[in-house]
Amino acid sequence: MNCKFPEIISSLRKSKGISQKQAAIDLGVSQALLSHYEKGIRECGLDFLIKLSSYYSVTCDELLGVQNTNKTALPKEVLSGLKKLVRDAEKILNYDEN
């Protein structure tokens, strides 16, 4: 992992107001292990990285502190709005088929 990872996961947990104990329970690890990840004492595996990504609703790149250099990437708010439009359109189309 990189040196930002421990800081990032600790910051995400705190920003969501989740205790370390609760996050550990939710993630299926001991609080001691999660503490080691957050302090950079131990590195997690890819499976846990993916679990963290889902738990905090962020990308693995964000967890790893990778900067997006793709200038054509859309902001998250725009993407979520587009996804909602697609879901709504699919509901309408499915309704018309029935």
TORGUNU-597211 format. One record per atom (N, C-alpha, C): residue in one letter; atom name; x, y, z. Coordinates in pm, 1 decimal. Each point is the difference from the previous one (the first is absolute). Example, Ala and Ser with C-alpha at 12.3 -4.5 7.8 and 13.67 -1.06 7.14 Angstrom:
A;N;1319.0;-569.0;780.0 .
A;CA;-89.0;119.0;0.0 .
A;C;90.0;120.0;0.0 .
S;N;-35.0;105.0;-72.0 .
S;CA;82.0;119.0;6.0 .
S;C;-77.0;109.0;73.0 .
END
This chain:
M;N;85.1;-118.3;0.0 .
M;CA;-85.1;118.3;0.0 .
M;C;89.0;123.7;0.0 .
N;N;-62.9;115.3;-13.4 .
N;CA;80.4;121.3;7.4 .
N;C;-11.8;62.8;137.8 .
C;N;76.2;103.3;22.8 .
C;CA;4.0;61.2;132.5 .
C;C;-127.3;77.6;33.6 .
K;N;-83.3;30.5;-97.5 .
K;CA;-124.3;73.4;24.8 .
K;C;-113.9;-91.5;45.5 .
F;N;8.5;-127.3;-32.4 .
F;CA;-110.2;-92.1;25.8 .
F;C;-47.0;1.8;146.1 .
P;N;89.9;-14.7;98.5 .
P;CA;-46.5;0.2;138.9 .
P;C;-74.2;128.9;37.0 .
E;N;54.1;112.2;-43.9 .
E;CA;-63.1;129.0;28.9 .
E;C;-137.0;10.2;-66.6 .
I;N;-9.4;-47.7;-121.8 .
I;CA;-125.2;8.0;-75.9 .
I;C;-109.2;-83.2;65.3 .
I;N;31.2;-124.3;36.9 .
I;CA;-106.9;-84.0;57.4 .
I;C;-40.8;49.1;138.3 .
S;N;94.4;51.9;74.3 .
S;CA;-32.7;55.5;131.5 .
S;C;-87.2;123.9;-15.9 .
S;N;35.0;84.7;-94.1 .
S;CA;-75.3;122.4;-25.1 .
S;C;-142.1;-29.7;-48.9 .
L;N;-12.8;-97.8;-88.8 .
L;CA;-133.6;-37.5;-49.4 .
L;C;-88.6;-47.9;113.6 .
R;N;55.5;-84.5;84.8 .
R;CA;-77.6;-52.7;113.2 .
R;C;-44.7;113.1;91.1 .
K;N;92.3;87.7;33.9 .
K;CA;-32.2;110.8;90.4 .
K;C;-99.4;97.2;-62.5 .
S;N;13.8;26.1;-128.8 .
S;CA;-90.3;94.2;-66.5 .
S;C;-142.6;-53.3;-5.0 .
K;N;-14.3;-130.6;3.5 .
K;CA;-133.4;-60.1;-0.5 .
K;C;-52.4;-21.3;141.8 .
G;N;81.1;37.6;100.4 .
G;CA;-43.3;-11.5;138.7 .
G;C;-10.8;-143.4;49.1 .
I;N;81.6;-87.0;-55.3 .
I;CA;-3.5;-141.9;36.2 .
I;C;116.6;-29.1;93.6 .
S;N;-28.8;-67.6;110.8 .
S;CA;109.1;-36.6;90.7 .
S;C;84.2;-110.0;-64.2 .
Q;N;122.7;-8.5;44.6 .
Q;CA;88.0;-104.5;-51.3 .
Q;C;-57.4;-138.6;32.4 .
K;N;-57.6;-12.2;118.1 .
K;CA;-59.3;-127.5;41.8 .
K;C;-115.5;-39.1;-93.4 .
Q;N;-87.8;96.8;-31.0 .
Q;CA;-113.8;-28.9;-87.3 .
Q;C;45.7;-32.3;-141.3 .
A;N;96.2;75.2;-50.4 .
A;CA;51.2;-27.0;-134.8 .
A;C;59.9;-139.6;-6.5 .
A;N;74.1;-37.8;102.6 .
A;CA;60.8;-133.3;3.0 .
A;C;-107.3;-108.4;-2.8 .
I;N;-105.4;20.3;77.7 .
I;CA;-110.9;-96.8;1.6 .
I;C;-63.0;-8.7;-138.5 .
D;N;-31.2;115.7;-58.2 .
D;CA;-64.6;5.4;-132.1 .
D;C;86.9;-64.6;-108.0 .
L;N;131.4;16.0;13.9 .
L;CA;93.4;-51.5;-100.8 .
L;C;44.6;-143.2;27.1 .
G;N;-37.2;-53.3;115.1 .
G;CA;31.4;-139.3;31.2 .
G;C;144.8;-24.3;39.6 .
V;N;61.3;100.3;63.6 .
V;CA;137.3;-15.6;48.9 .
V;C;4.1;44.0;146.2 .
S;N;109.2;-31.3;66.3 .
S;CA;14.2;45.5;137.7 .
S;C;33.0;148.9;1.6 .
Q;N;-33.4;62.9;112.1 .
Q;CA;31.5;142.0;12.9 .
Q;C;151.4;20.6;-2.8 .
A;N;73.7;-93.1;58.4 .
A;CA;146.2;10.2;0.2 .
A;C;55.5;-1.2;-142.0 .
L;N;-55.1;-88.0;-84.7 .
L;CA;47.9;-7.1;-138.2 .
L;C;-32.6;128.4;-75.3 .
L;N;-122.2;49.6;17.6 .
L;CA;-36.8;125.1;-66.5 .
L;C;89.3;113.8;48.7 .
S;N;29.2;1.6;127.4 .
S;CA;90.8;100.3;55.4 .
S;C;137.9;-8.2;-65.4 .
H;N;47.7;-120.8;-20.3 .
H;CA;130.1;-19.0;-65.7 .
H;C;-2.9;51.8;-143.7 .
Y;N;-110.5;-21.6;-70.5 .
Y;CA;-13.5;52.8;-135.5 .
Y;C;0.6;152.5;2.6 .
E;N;-74.9;58.0;94.5 .
E;CA;-11.3;145.1;7.5 .
E;C;129.9;66.9;44.8 .
K;N;83.0;-72.1;72.1 .
K;CA;128.8;54.8;44.9 .
K;C;113.3;-33.2;-96.2 .
G;N;-26.6;-83.2;-99.7 .
G;CA;101.7;-37.7;-96.5 .
G;C;95.5;-106.5;49.8 .
I;N;-37.9;-67.4;107.9 .
I;CA;82.9;-106.5;55.9 .
I;C;-7.2;-124.8;-87.4 .
R;N;-120.4;-25.3;-52.3 .
R;CA;-21.0;-114.9;-89.0 .
R;C;-65.3;47.6;-127.8 .
E;N;16.5;-79.4;-105.1 .
E;CA;-64.7;29.1;-127.3 .
E;C;-110.0;-102.0;-24.8 .
C;N;-110.7;46.7;-52.2 .
C;CA;-110.9;-91.2;-27.8 .
C;C;16.6;-62.7;-138.2 .
G;N;-76.4;-104.3;-22.7 .
G;CA;-0.9;-65.8;-130.3 .
G;C;-99.8;65.5;-94.0 .
L;N;0.4;-46.2;-123.1 .
L;CA;-89.2;57.2;-101.2 .
L;C;-147.0;-21.6;33.0 .
D;N;-34.1;-116.2;54.7 .
D;CA;-139.4;-26.1;35.2 .
D;C;-51.3;101.8;100.9 .
F;N;84.4;30.3;99.5 .
F;CA;-40.7;97.0;101.0 .
F;C;-5.6;140.2;-58.2 .
L;N;89.5;31.2;-90.5 .
L;CA;-2.1;130.2;-67.1 .
L;C;-133.2;19.3;-72.9 .
I;N;-44.7;-102.7;-67.5 .
I;CA;-128.0;5.6;-71.7 .
I;C;-115.5;13.1;99.0 .
K;N;7.7;-71.4;110.8 .
K;CA;-103.0;9.1;103.5 .
K;C;-6.2;143.0;55.7 .
L;N;117.4;59.9;25.9 .
L;CA;4.7;138.6;47.9 .
L;C;-60.3;95.1;-102.2 .
S;N;30.9;-22.2;-125.6 .
S;CA;-51.7;83.6;-108.0 .
S;C;-152.3;0.5;1.0 .
S;N;-58.2;-116.5;12.8 .
S;CA;-144.9;-11.9;5.0 .
S;C;-56.3;61.6;128.2 .
Y;N;64.1;-27.2;111.7 .
Y;CA;-46.1;47.9;131.0 .
Y;C;-3.9;152.5;5.4 .
Y;N;102.2;64.0;-52.0 .
Y;CA;7.1;145.6;3.6 .
Y;C;-51.1;66.5;-128.1 .
S;N;-46.6;-79.6;-95.2 .
S;CA;-53.7;50.7;-126.1 .
S;C;99.5;90.5;-73.0 .
V;N;122.1;-49.9;-11.2 .
V;CA;104.9;70.3;-73.5 .
V;C;69.1;-101.1;-90.9 .
T;N;77.9;48.8;-93.0 .
T;CA;73.8;-90.8;-87.1 .
T;C;127.1;-48.7;69.0 .
C;N;52.9;-108.0;-48.9 .
C;CA;128.4;-49.4;51.4 .
C;C;109.1;103.2;-25.8 .
D;N;-6.6;68.9;-112.4 .
D;CA;96.8;105.9;-29.0 .
D;C;-3.3;106.9;108.2 .
E;N;-119.6;37.6;42.1 .
E;CA;-11.4;101.4;105.1 .
E;C;60.3;-50.2;131.0 .
L;N;-24.4;-126.5;32.9 .
L;CA;57.7;-56.9;121.8 .
L;C;151.8;-0.1;-5.0 .
L;N;53.3;-20.6;-118.4 .
L;CA;144.8;-7.1;-16.3 .
L;C;63.7;136.5;-23.2 .
G;N;-83.6;103.3;-9.8 .
G;CA;52.5;134.3;-19.8 .
G;C;47.6;26.9;-140.4 .
V;N;-52.8;-76.2;-96.1 .
V;CA;38.2;18.7;-140.0 .
V;C;-76.7;119.8;-54.8 .
Q;N;73.4;92.8;-56.9 .
Q;CA;-61.7;118.3;-59.0 .
Q;C;-48.9;-33.9;-140.2 .
N;N;-120.3;41.7;-31.3 .
N;CA;-56.9;-22.8;-132.0 .
N;C;54.1;105.6;-95.5 .
T;N;79.9;-42.3;-94.5 .
T;CA;56.5;93.5;-97.1 .
T;C;-82.4;5.0;-127.8 .
N;N;-106.8;-76.4;-5.1 .
N;CA;-87.0;-2.0;-117.0 .
N;C;-88.3;124.6;2.2 .
K;N;28.3;94.5;-86.8 .
K;CA;-72.8;126.7;-2.3 .
K;C;-143.1;-15.2;-49.9 .
T;N;-31.4;-111.8;-63.1 .
T;CA;-134.8;-18.3;-52.6 .
T;C;-91.8;-67.8;101.5 .
A;N;52.6;-38.1;114.1 .
A;CA;-81.6;-66.2;101.0 .
A;C;-105.2;97.9;52.6 .
L;N;-119.7;-50.8;20.2 .
L;CA;-108.7;82.5;51.0 .
L;C;1.3;0.9;152.3 .
P;N;-41.6;109.6;60.9 .
P;CA;-9.8;3.7;146.2 .
P;C;-101.2;-103.6;49.5 .
K;N;19.1;-45.6;123.4 .
K;CA;-87.2;-102.4;57.3 .
K;C;-147.2;41.3;-3.3 .
E;N;-26.6;126.9;27.6 .
E;CA;-139.0;46.9;3.6 .
E;C;-65.3;-14.1;-137.4 .
V;N;75.9;29.0;-103.8 .
V;CA;-52.1;-11.4;-136.3 .
V;C;-25.7;-146.7;-33.8 .
L;N;97.2;-86.0;35.9 .
L;CA;-16.2;-143.0;-26.5 .
L;C;-120.7;-57.1;73.0 .
S;N;-17.6;36.5;127.1 .
S;CA;-113.3;-53.4;75.1 .
S;C;-131.3;50.5;-58.8 .
G;N;-1.5;125.0;-46.7 .
G;CA;-119.8;53.5;-64.7 .
G;C;-31.5;-73.6;-129.0 .
L;N;102.3;-28.8;-78.1 .
L;CA;-20.1;-75.3;-124.4 .
L;C;-49.2;-141.7;27.2 .
K;N;58.1;-63.3;101.9 .
K;CA;-44.5;-135.3;35.1 .
K;C;-146.8;0.1;40.8 .
K;N;-41.8;102.4;74.6 .
K;CA;-140.0;9.6;41.0 .
K;C;-89.6;17.8;-122.1 .
L;N;42.0;84.5;-93.5 .
L;CA;-78.5;19.1;-122.6 .
L;C;-15.6;-130.8;-76.9 .
V;N;107.7;-77.0;-9.1 .
V;CA;-4.8;-128.1;-70.8 .
V;C;-96.1;-95.1;70.8 .
R;N;9.1;-6.6;133.9 .
R;CA;-91.2;-88.2;75.5 .
R;C;-145.3;41.3;-21.6 .
D;N;-26.1;130.8;6.4 .
D;CA;-136.0;50.1;-21.5 .
D;C;-49.0;-33.3;-140.4 .
A;N;87.9;16.9;-98.9 .
A;CA;-37.2;-31.2;-138.1 .
A;C;-29.5;-148.5;-16.3 .
E;N;81.0;-84.1;64.7 .
E;CA;-23.8;-144.3;-6.9 .
E;C;-134.2;-36.0;62.1 .
K;N;-36.1;64.8;110.3 .
K;CA;-130.2;-25.2;62.9 .
K;C;-112.9;37.4;-94.4 .
I;N;13.7;114.3;-65.1 .
I;CA;-102.9;45.0;-93.9 .
I;C;-9.8;-96.1;-116.8 .
L;N;112.3;-39.0;-55.6 .
L;CA;-0.7;-93.0;-113.4 .
L;C;-57.5;-135.2;39.9 .
N;N;35.8;-49.0;116.5 .
N;CA;-54.3;-127.3;48.3 .
N;C;-149.7;11.2;25.2 .
Y;N;-46.6;114.5;47.1 .
Y;CA;-140.7;20.9;24.3 .
Y;C;-77.6;-2.7;-130.8 .
D;N;57.3;62.9;-103.5 .
D;CA;-65.5;3.5;-131.7 .
D;C;-8.4;-139.0;-62.3 .
E;N;94.7;-87.8;28.1 .
E;CA;-1.2;-134.1;-56.9 .
E;C;-109.6;-86.2;60.6 .
N;N;-38.4;30.5;121.1 .
N;CA;-102.2;-79.7;69.0 .
N;C;-132.6;55.3;-32.7 .
END
